[in-house]
């Protein structure tokens, strides 16, 4: 285990044609964790909340159907580490006898499955400690202002000179601009 697990939920999802950012909210705290994901991964998460009926299952719907057909249930997902600027997560599945299987996953896929399965989502304290986080807005005006600003946010807006600090600074991962599920 990589530290105490803290329950989270999706606070916001900002998407463009080339990027998506999922903001994960600490339920009993003030922190938000932004994770950059690809636009397709963002769509996979957003489609569940749209209420639009799909004529055929998307990949995550299909995967959940297979899991259910094999008499397993997704019990929770945990974003549990950051390695080389990339977040990692685990999907916990249980069979009818309670035997638990843990599967390595990208956070975007784990989140897409969790919203479909209706299971809890967690982040370990060590991930929060290794990441640059934001504080949640407090008033309704702050919430509106924040949601407006995140529509056009870039990694540089949040993390500034984090890359310069990375060498010798324990505050968190850098910004190398590599693929999805990144700590930018």
N, C-alpha and C positions, 0 to 999 in steps of 0.2 A: 504494500500500500504506500502511496506517495503523499501522506499527510491527511489531515482531517478533511472530510468531504462536506461541502457546503451546497445546499440546494439552490438551483438557479432556474430561471425561465427566460424565454426570449423577451427582451425589452423592446427591441426594434430591429427591423431588417431594412437596410438601405441598399438599393440596387441601381446599377447603371447598365449600359450595354456591355461593358467590359469587366465589371467588378460587382461584388456584393459584400456587404459587411453585416454580420450578425452581431448585435449587441446583447450580451448575456447579463442578466441582472441577478445579483446576489439577493435571495429572498429576504433574509433577516439581516441585511446590512446595507451599506451605501455604495458598494462598488458595482461598476459596469465593466465588462471585459469585451472589447471589440476584437473580432476575429475576421480577417479578410478571407473570403471564399470566392469561388468562381461564380459567374452569373447563372450557370445551369444548376449549381448546387443551391444557390439562393432561390431559384425558381422551385426546386424540389421541396424546399421548406415552405415557401410562400403559398404554393398551390394547395396545401392542406388547409390553410386559413381562408382561402378565397371562397369556399363553398360551391365552387363550380364542379358539377358532376363530370367525371371523366368517362368517356365511352370504353376505354381500355385501361388497365392498370399501368401506372408509371413504374419505374424500376423499384422504388422503395415500397410502393404498394404491393408489388409482386413479391418482393423479398419478405414482407410481413406476412403475406398469404402463405408462403412456403413455410415460414417459421411456425405459424399457427397450425398448418396442416400436419406438421411433424410433431404436434402436441407439445410445443414449447411456447414460452411466453417471454417477451422482453420485460424484465423487471426494473431496469434502470440503465442509464448511461452515465459514464463518468469521464470528464475531460481531466486526464490524470498526469500529463507531463508536457514539457516543452523541451525539444531537442533541436539544436541548430535552427532556431527561429520557426519551428514547425510544431503545432499542437498535435497531441495524440489523445485518443480516447479509447474507452473500452465499452463494449456492449455486453450487458449481463443478461443471460437467458437461463430460464429454469424449465426443466421438464416436469411432467406430472408428479414425479416422486420427489421433487425439490432439488434434484441434482443441478448445480449451476455450472454453466459453461461461459467463459469470458472470451470475447472476440475482439481483437485489435481493429480499430477503425479510425478513419478521418473524422474529426468532430462534425463536419457538415453532414456526412452520411449518418452518423449516430443521432444527431439532432433531427434529421428528416425522419428516421425510424421512430424516435421517441415521440414526436408530435403525432405520428400515426397510431402508435401503440398506446398513447396516453400514459406513459410511464414517467417517473420522476427523472430529472436531469441534475447532475452534480458537477462541481469543479473542486479539485483538491486545493487546500490552502497553499500548497507549494506552487501550484500553477499561478494563483493570484500573486504570490510573492515574487515569482519570476517574470511577471508581465507588467506592462504599463497599463494601469487601469484608470478609469474615469470615475468621478463621484456622481451619483444620481442627482438630478435636479430635485428641488424640494417643492416649490410652488407651482401652480398650474401654468403661470406665465413662463417660469423657467423650463417647464416640460415642453411647452409649445415652442419656445425659442430653441431649446436643445434639439428637438425633432426637426425643426426647420434647418438648423445648421448641419446636422448629420447627413442631409441629402447631398451635400457637396463636399464632404470631408475627404481629406487625403491622409495617408499615413504621416506625411511630414507635418500636417496640422496638429496631430496629436503628440507625436513623439519628438519633433524638432531635431535636436542634435543627439538623440539616443545612440546612434551608431558611433559617434565620437566617444561617448561615455562608456561604451561596451567594454573596451579594454580596461580591465581592472575595476569595473563598477558592477556590483552585484544587483543593480536595480532591474536588470532584465535583459531580454534578447534584443538584438539589433534589427536593422532594417535592410536586409540584403535584396529585397524585391523578388524573392523566389516565389514559387507557386502558391496555390490555395491553402487555406487553413493556416495562415501565417500570422506570426506576431510581428506586425510591421510597426 
